[in-house]
Amino acid sequence: MKRFLSKLWKIVKNKYVAATLIFLLFFLFLGENNVRVIHRLKHELNDLNKEASLIEENIHQDSLEAVSLFGSKEALEAYGREHYYMKRDDEDIYIIKDEK
C-alpha cells in the first residue's frame, strides 16, 4: 500500500497532472456551473418540456372545441347553458351540487 501511495504521489507531484487535477476539481465541484447545478437544470428543463407538451395538448383540445362551437348556433347555446348557466327568459334553472 505504501508503495502504491508513493507512486501515486510521484504522479500527482508532476505540475501538469496537478494543474489538471485542480482544474477538474474546480470545474466539477466548485465552479459556478458544477455538476450539481447542471443536473438540477436538466431536471428543470425536462419538467418544463413536459409542461409545454401538456399546454400544447390543451391548446389543441380547446381549438377543436372552438371549431365545433362556432360551427353551429345550437352547439354554442348548449355550451353556454352548461358552463355559464345561461337561460332563456321563460326558463328557470336549478343547480344541484354535491356536498362532498
Secondary structure, 3 states (H helix, E strand, C coil): CHHHHHHHHHHHHCHHHHHHHHHHHHHHHHCCCCHHHHHHHHHHHHHHHHHHHHHHHHHHHHHHHHHHHCCCHHHHHHHHHHHHCCCCCCCCCCCCCCCC
